[in-house]
């Protein structure tokens, strides 16, 4: 490897932990692919590469609900070009009628749900759309079921509720037919989530939604999935909230959040903490709401998700408005709209102002900053 680096055929990128990562120049990669094709080995090599990427993604995602999630998110960031190359090969092979490649691609793209949600929901959906369009993708397989599940969830932040409902309904029917309990639990919970929080036309259906989530929780417990159990608890809180039972909602959401925090999952602690903060805000408990939103800013900062961090700052500022203007500048900077304040500067200043606001509020019992 050192000879290749010395010959400028590879370059080294040092990770934050000091370990080296070797990156091949695009021209060298193209030449290598040409040589593989000339020797008739391109297909076998690309297939081995896709299998490697699948193993990597499965290993990484297993850590994305745990305390080590930040390191594994960074690993996936580093490997994104490899992931794209593997998915691209699966798409090409799938279009040529290779059902096994399509299934592998569907499973990899679906497994990456938490990564797509944090980094780019649009890219995740684009890969899923290409894979689901393959000739063999209509087969009733585990890969298709999981792809439908992920696509339904990624459709929500992109505003496509119709697709979210259609995909989640199809996913549930397919998972019932396939019979895997963990996949069925996921499908039940997601369907319940859609019926509670994102109804299509009309009011939520909390009774049906709660029955789905209760079933999901039972399956999660049966297969020993603690991540699923904590998620189900939070989703039960959403169903209680939709019926106006605020005390039950708070208890269920707090239990789900506590379990999420206990395993060190910053990402879902952020999501569930925000939901609980919204409930506290509605109840008039601004101190609790602010504390939860402030926890969200810390989690978003740890996850290095600047857009979410800016949004969390905005939520903090809505509760304690001292930093609202700067938080909005941060949010606008992250999306490329509004004042051109450097994002890092806006975020840092907003955090300082929020801290000052919190100190002032603590120094004046009962005071609420309404500026």
Secondary structure, 3 states (H helix, E strand, C coil): CHHHHHCCCEEEEECCCCCEEEEECHHHHHHHHHHHHHCCCHHHHHHHHHHHHHHHHHHHHHCCCCCCHHHHHHHHHHCHHHHHHHHHHHHHHHHCCCHHHHHHHHHHHHHCHHHHHHHCHHHHHHHHHHHHCCCCCCCCCHHHHHHHHHHHHHHHHCCCHHHHHHHHHHHHHHHHHHCCHHHHHHHHHHHHHHHHHCCCCCCCCHHHHHHHHHHHHHHHHHHCCHHHHHHHHHHHHHHHHHCCCHHHHHHHHHHHHHHHHHCCCHHHHHHHHHHHHHHHHHCCCHHHHHHHHHHHHHHHHHHCCHHHHHHHHHHHHHHCHHHHHHHHHHHHHHHCCCCCCCHHHHHHHHHHHHHHHHHHHHHCCCCCCCC
